[in-house]
Amino acid sequence: MPISVLLVDDNALFREGIAQILERDGRFQVVGQASRGDDAVAAASELQPGLILMDLQMPGMSGIEAIRRMRERDPTVPIGVLTMFETTDYVQESMAAGASGYLAKDATPAELCEAASALAAGTRNLVAVPDATAGPGPSSSAAFSSLSPREVEVLKALSGDGNNEEIALQLGISSRTLHNHITRLYGKLGIHDRAQAVIVAVREGLVDIGPMRRPRTE
């Protein structure tokens, strides 16, 4: 039986990318999503998921406060914090509030799924985070290194809030040329849509998902 998952992150496109990664793994079923801490607390109570994966920085109620309230209602549900680069104090505060562990937003899909599975099975503390207190820096991969400088620009732009027409204007190219760049970089990276492009951009250090504006899906 798949592990039921509640995803909580204020970036809808990033959240959808994580949902796709988990669903395609086969071990998980995403049963709910939320973009705010208070909505997450309500969803956790209603859905009673087997695993909660959530960001800490959201509008309204903070992720840490949301974790505290979830713990008051259910002391056993595994809660994994989706993180980029948190300070030691932030890590300790969230763990004290009841978080089960940390999952890096810049992990590969395989690492993310293995970490989520480990959390659901009861593993605690830091999971799939090379160094939760380290500063940001781009990772490397053969697929990413095969991109041309223009394709890297396009990949970064896809993680913003513009539609394709606006991105083409921003980059000073035609919509047809942009389409060709997108087709080539998707092929090189082995991805199929913009949500997955955001995941790659985060993993490769092109964008900081925390303050990033909410991208469009078209």
C-alpha positions as CSV (number, residue, x, y, z in Angstrom):
1,M,0.0,0.0,0.0
2,P,1.5,3.4,-1.0
3,I,2.6,5.8,1.7
4,S,0.1,8.7,1.8
5,V,1.8,12.1,1.7
6,L,0.8,15.6,2.5
7,L,3.0,18.2,0.8
8,V,3.3,21.7,2.2
9,D,5.2,24.5,0.3
10,D,4.1,28.0,-0.7
11,N,5.6,27.5,-4.2
12,A,2.9,25.7,-6.2
13,L,5.2,24.7,-9.1
14,F,7.9,23.4,-6.9
15,R,5.3,21.5,-4.9
16,E,3.9,19.9,-8.0
17,G,7.4,18.8,-9.1
18,I,7.9,17.1,-5.7
19,A,4.5,15.5,-6.1
20,Q,5.4,14.1,-9.5
21,I,8.7,12.7,-8.3
22,L,7.0,10.9,-5.4
23,E,4.1,9.6,-7.5
24,R,6.5,8.2,-10.2
25,D,8.5,6.4,-7.6
26,G,5.6,4.1,-6.9
27,R,5.9,4.0,-3.1
28,F,3.9,7.2,-2.4
29,Q,0.5,8.7,-3.0
30,V,0.2,12.4,-2.6
31,V,-3.2,12.8,-0.9
32,G,-3.1,16.6,-0.3
33,Q,-1.2,19.8,-0.8
34,A,-1.1,23.1,1.1
35,S,0.6,26.4,0.7
36,R,0.1,27.9,4.2
37,G,0.9,26.6,7.7
38,D,-2.7,26.9,9.0
39,D,-4.0,25.1,5.9
40,A,-1.4,22.4,6.5
41,V,-2.6,21.8,10.1
42,A,-6.2,21.5,9.0
43,A,-5.2,19.1,6.1
44,A,-3.1,16.9,8.4
45,S,-6.0,16.6,10.8
46,E,-8.5,15.8,8.0
47,L,-6.4,13.5,5.8
48,Q,-4.3,11.8,8.5
49,P,-1.4,11.1,6.0
50,G,1.4,8.6,6.6
51,L,4.0,11.3,6.0
52,I,4.1,15.1,5.9
53,L,6.7,16.9,3.9
54,M,6.8,20.7,4.5
55,D,8.7,23.9,4.0
56,L,9.3,26.1,7.1
57,Q,9.0,29.5,5.4
58,M,5.4,30.2,4.5
59,P,3.0,33.2,4.6
60,G,0.9,33.3,7.8
61,M,1.6,30.6,10.3
62,S,5.3,29.5,10.2
63,G,6.3,26.0,9.4
64,I,7.7,25.5,13.0
65,E,4.4,26.6,14.6
66,A,2.5,24.3,12.2
67,I,4.7,21.4,13.2
68,R,4.0,22.1,16.9
69,R,0.2,22.1,16.2
70,M,0.4,18.9,14.1
71,R,2.3,17.2,16.9
72,E,-0.3,18.2,19.5
73,R,-2.9,16.3,17.4
74,D,-0.8,13.4,16.2
75,P,2.5,12.6,18.1
76,T,3.5,9.8,15.7
77,V,3.1,11.0,12.1
78,P,6.5,11.5,10.5
79,I,7.2,15.1,9.5
80,G,10.0,15.9,7.1
81,V,11.2,19.4,6.6
82,L,12.0,20.4,3.0
83,T,14.9,22.7,3.2
84,M,17.7,24.4,1.3
85,F,20.3,25.9,3.7
86,E,19.0,26.4,7.3
87,T,21.1,27.6,10.2
88,T,21.9,25.2,13.1
89,D,19.4,27.2,15.4
90,Y,16.6,26.8,12.8
91,V,17.3,23.1,12.5
92,Q,17.3,22.6,16.3
93,E,14.1,24.7,16.7
94,S,12.2,22.7,14.1
95,M,13.4,19.4,15.6
96,A,12.4,20.5,19.0
97,A,8.9,21.4,17.7
98,G,8.5,17.8,16.5
99,A,10.0,17.5,13.0
100,S,11.3,14.0,12.3
101,G,14.1,15.0,9.9
102,Y,15.3,17.1,7.1
103,L,15.1,16.4,3.3
104,A,17.2,18.6,1.0
105,K,15.4,20.5,-1.7
106,D,18.5,20.1,-3.8
107,A,18.6,16.3,-3.5
108,T,18.2,14.1,-6.6
109,P,14.8,12.5,-7.1
110,A,16.2,9.1,-6.0
111,E,17.7,10.6,-2.8
112,L,14.5,12.5,-2.0
113,C,12.4,9.3,-2.4
114,E,14.8,7.2,-0.3
115,A,14.8,9.8,2.4
116,A,11.0,10.1,2.4
117,S,10.7,6.4,2.6
118,A,13.2,6.3,5.5
119,L,11.2,8.9,7.4
120,A,8.0,7.1,6.8
121,A,9.6,4.0,8.2
122,G,10.6,5.8,11.4
123,T,14.1,7.0,10.8
124,R,14.7,10.3,12.5
125,N,17.1,13.3,12.5
126,L,18.9,14.6,9.4
127,V,18.0,12.6,6.3
128,A,19.4,13.2,2.8
129,V,21.1,16.5,3.7
130,P,24.8,16.7,3.0
131,D,25.2,19.6,5.5
132,A,22.2,21.4,6.8
133,T,24.3,24.3,8.0
134,A,26.4,24.7,4.9
135,G,26.1,27.8,2.6
136,P,24.6,27.5,-0.9
137,G,26.6,26.3,-3.8
138,P,25.7,24.7,-7.1
139,S,26.0,20.9,-7.4
140,S,27.2,19.2,-10.6
141,S,25.8,16.6,-12.9
142,A,26.7,15.3,-16.3
143,A,23.3,16.2,-17.7
144,F,23.4,19.8,-16.4
145,S,27.0,20.3,-17.6
146,S,25.9,19.4,-21.1
147,L,23.7,22.5,-21.3
148,S,24.8,25.5,-23.3
149,P,25.1,28.9,-21.5
150,R,21.8,30.0,-23.3
151,E,20.1,26.8,-22.2
152,V,21.2,27.5,-18.6
153,E,19.7,31.0,-18.9
154,V,16.4,29.5,-20.2
155,L,16.3,26.9,-17.3
156,K,16.8,29.7,-14.8
157,A,14.1,31.8,-16.4
158,L,11.6,28.9,-16.4
159,S,11.9,28.9,-12.6
160,G,10.6,32.5,-12.5
161,D,7.0,33.8,-12.8
162,G,6.9,34.7,-16.5
163,N,5.1,32.8,-19.2
164,N,6.9,31.7,-22.3
165,E,6.1,34.9,-24.2
166,E,7.5,37.0,-21.3
167,I,10.6,34.8,-21.0
168,A,11.3,35.1,-24.7
169,L,11.0,38.9,-24.4
170,Q,13.2,38.9,-21.3
171,L,16.0,36.9,-23.1
172,G,15.6,38.9,-26.3
173,I,14.7,35.9,-28.5
174,S,11.7,34.8,-30.4
175,S,9.0,32.5,-29.0
176,R,10.0,29.9,-31.5
177,T,13.7,30.1,-30.5
178,L,12.7,29.8,-26.9
179,H,10.6,26.7,-27.7
180,N,13.6,25.1,-29.4
181,H,15.9,25.8,-26.4
182,I,13.3,24.3,-24.0
183,T,12.9,21.2,-26.2
184,R,16.7,20.7,-26.3
185,L,17.3,21.2,-22.6
186,Y,14.4,19.0,-21.6
187,G,15.9,16.3,-23.8
188,K,19.4,16.7,-22.3
189,L,18.0,16.7,-18.7
190,G,15.6,13.8,-19.2
191,I,12.6,15.9,-18.0
192,H,9.2,16.6,-19.4
193,D,7.7,19.7,-17.9
194,R,8.3,23.0,-16.2
195,A,7.7,21.7,-12.7
196,Q,10.6,19.2,-13.2
197,A,12.7,22.1,-14.6
198,V,12.3,24.0,-11.3
199,I,13.5,20.9,-9.4
200,V,16.7,20.8,-11.5
201,A,17.2,24.6,-11.2
202,V,17.1,24.3,-7.4
203,R,19.3,21.3,-7.3
204,E,21.9,23.0,-9.5
205,G,22.0,26.2,-7.4
206,L,20.4,28.4,-10.1
207,V,17.6,29.6,-7.9
208,D,16.9,30.0,-4.2
209,I,13.5,28.5,-3.7
210,G,12.9,30.4,-0.4
211,P,12.4,34.0,-1.8
212,M,11.6,32.9,-5.3
213,R,8.3,34.3,-6.8
214,R,5.5,31.9,-7.5
215,P,6.0,30.6,-11.1
216,R,3.2,30.2,-13.6
217,T,2.3,26.8,-15.0
218,E,1.6,27.8,-18.6
